[in-house]
């Protein structure tokens, strides 16, 4: 009897659990991407004995193709080229059902595509039997640009399904916070913000009880280690004594974060990692991506976007105590809402696996 085979774009280092930091460039210089790949890998392993990456496909046919993307609906040439590559590659398997998971858009407003790129994305989506978007913003952007198909559905991000979340533990931890709070922060590098106001605020709170969770490129990691002191995208927040952590191994990230009391920051996967580690968390939404995912996944957040521009009025702090106060005011965990969203996602992914 033939073993069931699945083709995916999950990198080989994830499929093989080979967590060498040199693999980071494969995942878009963002260790957060590893989490949604790990989640989908775990789901696929329930049904498929052979899971191969497009990078090293060896079979002429597969039982199913599952592609997992993130911030890919945009005009960046790298993303355009990758979508074209996937379109042409997947057309080589006409008899196989194909699914696209977790794809999203990021922009200030809904106006994005020129005619050529619009046609390219329309063709790309038409290759798949089902397209699962990560949130409502992406759905509205596609519709605004005339990109629509009956196969497109808003579902969410599989990262939050990686492991079971103990909501009672999170709530109890929040209620019983110690006097000296171990605070985890995850922040952007300079190239991810139009100014350094927020980074400067985080820089002012660094002490022995603050832990920096790094989810960016290796240049930032080496900067922390003193190996790349000239890297201009980082500040003191990233040279947080020995209190910084980086890994592309999702389980190690979760284990490290579990020692903390609370987590706050601008990285959506830093927030999701905290939930998976059963730690109270709040996301600072600074762009359409973080805002879309926080709303879709029912994650506690502070909205810093007003009229398509950044405003830090709700996240104004000068010391750690003020930031912790802001955290406490905004930690509003919608347990029924998150559970319902996770159950909905698992049901949708189950239909893909068993279809």
TORDO-529655 format. One record per residue (C-alpha): residue in one letter; x, y negated, z negated. Coordinates in pm, whole numbers, plus 50000, padded with zeros to 5 digits. Example, Ala and Ser with C-alpha at 12.3 -4.5 7.8 and 13.67 -1.06 7.14 Angstrom:
- rest, c1, c2, c3
- a, 51230, 50450, 49220
- s, 51367, 50106, 49286
This chain:
- rest, c1, c2, c3
- x, 50000, 50000, 50000
- x, 50136, 49658, 50102
- x, 50216, 49417, 49822
- x, 50026, 49089, 49829
- x, 50243, 48805, 49957
- x, 50212, 48430, 49899
- x, 50410, 48155, 50070
- x, 50458, 47827, 49882
- x, 50672, 47514, 49871
- x, 50768, 47580, 49508
- x, 51151, 47564, 49510
- x, 51351, 47883, 49469
- x, 51508, 47763, 49143
- x, 51159, 47750, 48991
- x, 51053, 48085, 49138
- x, 51376, 48242, 49009
- x, 51380, 48053, 48676
- x, 51730, 47928, 48757
- x, 51736, 47597, 48571
- x, 52060, 47439, 48685
- x, 52041, 47059, 48666
- x, 52206, 47040, 49007
- x, 51871, 47155, 49145
- x, 51709, 46825, 49042
- x, 51754, 46665, 49383
- x, 51529, 46937, 49527
- x, 51239, 46821, 49311
- x, 51243, 46456, 49412
- x, 51483, 46347, 49135
- x, 51198, 46383, 48888
- x, 51197, 46664, 48634
- x, 50824, 46603, 48580
- x, 50763, 46766, 48919
- x, 50891, 47093, 48777
- x, 50589, 47119, 48550
- x, 50320, 47139, 48818
- x, 50532, 47387, 49012
- x, 50572, 47600, 48699
- x, 50197, 47588, 48638
- x, 50108, 47701, 48990
- x, 50380, 47969, 48984
- x, 50224, 48107, 48665
- x, 49878, 48112, 48826
- x, 50001, 48280, 49145
- x, 50187, 48552, 48953
- x, 49852, 48686, 48830
- x, 49770, 48810, 49182
- x, 50077, 48809, 49406
- x, 50372, 49047, 49371
- x, 50581, 48854, 49626
- x, 50599, 48476, 49610
- x, 50836, 48315, 49858
- x, 50941, 47957, 49912
- x, 50915, 47799, 50257
- x, 51288, 47730, 50222
- x, 51361, 48101, 50254
- x, 51055, 48266, 50411
- x, 51130, 48620, 50532
- x, 50789, 48756, 50637
- x, 50598, 48697, 50961
- x, 50265, 48688, 50779
- x, 50134, 48616, 50429
- x, 49812, 48681, 50244
- x, 49794, 48318, 50133
- x, 49981, 47988, 50151
- x, 49967, 47746, 49856
- x, 50138, 47408, 49883
- x, 50180, 47187, 49575
- x, 50256, 46818, 49630
- x, 50238, 46503, 49419
- x, 50290, 46140, 49524
- x, 50294, 46226, 49894
- x, 50019, 46012, 50050
- x, 50220, 45703, 50140
- x, 50408, 45528, 50419
- x, 50757, 45625, 50301
- x, 50939, 45786, 50590
- x, 51066, 46073, 50375
- x, 50709, 46169, 50286
- x, 50591, 46127, 50644
- x, 50869, 46354, 50770
- x, 50796, 46615, 50504
- x, 50423, 46618, 50588
- x, 50506, 46660, 50957
- x, 50744, 46945, 50872
- x, 50476, 47121, 50665
- x, 50213, 47071, 50937
- x, 50435, 47228, 51203
- x, 50554, 47508, 50974
- x, 50209, 47610, 50851
- x, 50071, 47627, 51205
- x, 50301, 47929, 51255
- x, 50064, 48125, 51028
- x, 49723, 48078, 51195
- x, 49559, 48383, 51033
- x, 49645, 48293, 50675
- x, 49430, 48086, 50440
- x, 49607, 47771, 50328
- x, 49556, 47550, 50021
- x, 49698, 47214, 49920
- x, 49704, 47129, 49547
- x, 49758, 46810, 49345
- x, 49840, 46569, 49627
- x, 49799, 46200, 49542
- x, 49851, 45845, 49664
- x, 50013, 45542, 49505
- x, 49963, 45185, 49618
- x, 49844, 44850, 49482
- x, 49519, 44868, 49678
- x, 49346, 45096, 49929
- x, 49508, 44939, 50238
- x, 49797, 45161, 50335
- x, 49815, 45333, 50672
- x, 49892, 45226, 51025
- x, 49709, 45419, 51296
- x, 49996, 45659, 51363
- x, 50034, 45760, 50998
- x, 49658, 45782, 50952
- x, 49637, 46035, 51238
- x, 49934, 46225, 51097
- x, 49770, 46268, 50754
- x, 49437, 46360, 50912
- x, 49612, 46635, 51107
- x, 49806, 46742, 50797
- x, 49493, 46786, 50586
- x, 49312, 46969, 50867
- x, 49573, 47248, 50852
- x, 49437, 47356, 50511
- x, 49123, 47545, 50421
- x, 49101, 47343, 50097
- x, 49272, 47021, 49985
- x, 49262, 46950, 49611
- x, 49337, 46585, 49531
- x, 49476, 46484, 49193
- x, 49226, 46202, 49126
- x, 48955, 45958, 49232
- x, 49192, 45678, 49339
- x, 49344, 45903, 49607
- x, 48997, 46005, 49727
- x, 48888, 45641, 49761
- x, 49210, 45544, 49939
- x, 49170, 45822, 50194
- x, 48807, 45730, 50258
- x, 48893, 45360, 50288
- x, 49143, 45452, 50559
- x, 48898, 45676, 50742
- x, 49068, 46001, 50638
- x, 48797, 46244, 50541
- x, 48715, 46609, 50578
- x, 48472, 46851, 50418
- x, 48770, 47049, 50290
- x, 48889, 46764, 50059
- x, 48792, 46774, 49691
- x, 48906, 46588, 49378
- x, 49033, 46841, 49122
- x, 49326, 46711, 48910
- x, 49685, 46809, 48834
- x, 49775, 47170, 48741
- x, 50050, 47058, 48500
- x, 49804, 47032, 48213
- x, 49713, 47400, 48266
- x, 50067, 47528, 48201
- x, 49984, 47655, 47852
- x, 49703, 47640, 47601
- x, 49683, 47316, 47403
- x, 49611, 47330, 47029
- x, 49392, 47022, 46988
- x, 49336, 47082, 46616
- x, 49712, 47073, 46563
- x, 49740, 46745, 46756
- x, 49463, 46581, 46555
- x, 49600, 46707, 46223
- x, 49945, 46578, 46314
- x, 49800, 46235, 46389
- x, 49601, 46223, 46064
- x, 49905, 46327, 45858
- x, 50179, 46114, 46013
- x, 50480, 46075, 45781
- x, 50613, 45741, 45660
- x, 50920, 45772, 45882
- x, 50780, 45863, 46221
- x, 50991, 46047, 46480
- x, 50891, 45857, 46793
- x, 50938, 45994, 47144
- x, 50949, 45748, 47434
- x, 50959, 45810, 47809
- x, 51032, 45504, 48020
- x, 51096, 45414, 48383
- x, 51427, 45308, 48531
- x, 51458, 44954, 48667
- x, 51366, 45054, 49022
- x, 51023, 45171, 48904
- x, 50912, 44832, 48767
- x, 50901, 44483, 48923
- x, 51070, 44339, 48612
- x, 51261, 44454, 48303
- x, 51017, 44318, 48043
- x, 50888, 44657, 47928
- x, 51233, 44815, 47932
- x, 51368, 44531, 47719
- x, 51091, 44586, 47466
- x, 51179, 44955, 47438
- x, 51547, 44866, 47409
- x, 51470, 44660, 47097
- x, 51323, 44954, 46904
- x, 51604, 45207, 46945
- x, 51718, 45361, 46617
- x, 51790, 45707, 46476
- x, 51419, 45798, 46463
- x, 51351, 45715, 46831
- x, 51401, 45987, 47094
- x, 51429, 45913, 47466
- x, 51272, 46175, 47694
- x, 51434, 46147, 48036
- x, 51241, 46249, 48347
- x, 51435, 46087, 48623
- x, 51745, 46136, 48836
- x, 52081, 46281, 48738
- x, 52240, 45937, 48764
- x, 52036, 45834, 48458
- x, 52131, 46153, 48273
- x, 52500, 46096, 48343
- x, 52458, 45732, 48239
- x, 52335, 45857, 47901
- x, 52640, 46079, 47869
- x, 52874, 45791, 47950
- x, 52976, 45952, 48280
- x, 52819, 45687, 48503
- x, 52846, 45355, 48314
- x, 52802, 45143, 48628
- x, 52455, 45279, 48708
- x, 52239, 44966, 48730
- x, 51896, 45126, 48693
- x, 51926, 45196, 48319
- x, 51962, 45003, 47995
- x, 52028, 45073, 47628
- x, 51706, 45274, 47605
- x, 51883, 45547, 47801
- x, 52200, 45542, 47589
- x, 52011, 45639, 47277
- x, 52300, 45784, 47077
- x, 52244, 46160, 47077
- x, 51864, 46120, 47072
- x, 51793, 46178, 47437
- x, 51674, 46492, 47607
- x, 51668, 46607, 47967
- x, 51590, 46943, 48121
- x, 51422, 47082, 48432
- x, 51313, 47381, 48222
- x, 50952, 47310, 48121
- x, 50962, 47539, 47817
- x, 51273, 47366, 47682
- x, 51111, 47025, 47724
- x, 50802, 47141, 47534
- x, 51012, 47296, 47255
- x, 51213, 46975, 47213
- x, 50909, 46745, 47210
- x, 50729, 46965, 46953
- x, 50965, 46834, 46682
- x, 50839, 46477, 46732
- x, 50548, 46307, 46553
- x, 50413, 46094, 46839
- x, 50504, 46021, 47202
- x, 50435, 45708, 47409
- x, 50561, 45586, 47744
- x, 50501, 45523, 48112
- x, 50571, 45869, 48257
- x, 50259, 46077, 48315
- x, 50442, 46406, 48279
- x, 50611, 46286, 47962
- x, 50259, 46246, 47825
- x, 50141, 46584, 47955
- x, 50450, 46753, 47809
- x, 50358, 46602, 47471
- x, 50005, 46742, 47493
- x, 50145, 47086, 47577
- x, 50377, 47052, 47276
- x, 50074, 46971, 47056
- x, 50202, 46619, 46980
- x, 49978, 46307, 46973
- x, 50052, 46093, 47278
- x, 49948, 45781, 47469
- x, 50042, 45695, 47828
- x, 50118, 45336, 47933
- x, 49954, 45317, 48277
- x, 50169, 45089, 48494
- x, 50061, 45200, 48843
- x, 49778, 45367, 49035
- x, 49938, 45709, 48987
- x, 49948, 45706, 48606
- x, 49608, 45537, 48580
- x, 49446, 45786, 48820
- x, 49583, 46089, 48635
- x, 49504, 45958, 48286
- x, 49144, 45898, 48389
- x, 49113, 46231, 48568
- x, 49273, 46438, 48291
- x, 49110, 46239, 48005
- x, 49451, 46153, 47858
- x, 49473, 45863, 47607
- x, 49617, 45559, 47786
- x, 49674, 45184, 47779
- x, 49582, 45018, 48108
- x, 49842, 44758, 48210
- x, 49696, 44693, 48557
- x, 49476, 44387, 48613
- x, 49370, 44274, 48961
- x, 49633, 44505, 49109
- x, 49911, 44338, 48909
- x, 50099, 44439, 48593
- x, 50009, 44275, 48262
- x, 50169, 44365, 47929
- x, 49911, 44192, 47706
- x, 49795, 44522, 47555
- x, 50146, 44653, 47499
- x, 50310, 44351, 47337
- x, 50555, 44456, 47063
- x, 50887, 44339, 46922
- x, 50974, 44629, 46693
- x, 50899, 44995, 46637
- x, 50636, 44929, 46369
- x, 50434, 44714, 46610
- x, 50456, 44981, 46881
- x, 50337, 45250, 46638
- x, 50043, 45026, 46543
- x, 49952, 44989, 46912
- x, 49981, 45367, 46947
- x, 49741, 45429, 46657
- x, 49490, 45182, 46801
- x, 49490, 45355, 47140
- x, 49515, 45723, 47048
- x, 49159, 45824, 47133
- x, 49176, 46192, 47218
- x, 48870, 46309, 47413
- x, 48898, 46678, 47324
- x, 48571, 46790, 47493
- x, 48662, 46589, 47804
- x, 49014, 46736, 47836
- x, 48887, 47090, 47773
- x, 48617, 47047, 48038
- x, 48871, 46915, 48290
- x, 49114, 47202, 48224
- x, 48835, 47460, 48257
- x, 48725, 47298, 48582
- x, 49077, 47312, 48725
- x, 49131, 47672, 48620
- x, 48802, 47766, 48785
- x, 48904, 47594, 49110
- x, 49249, 47757, 49112
- x, 49093, 48095, 49036
- x, 48884, 48058, 49352
- x, 49202, 47998, 49551
- x, 49380, 48301, 49406
- x, 49085, 48538, 49444
- x, 48956, 48407, 49779
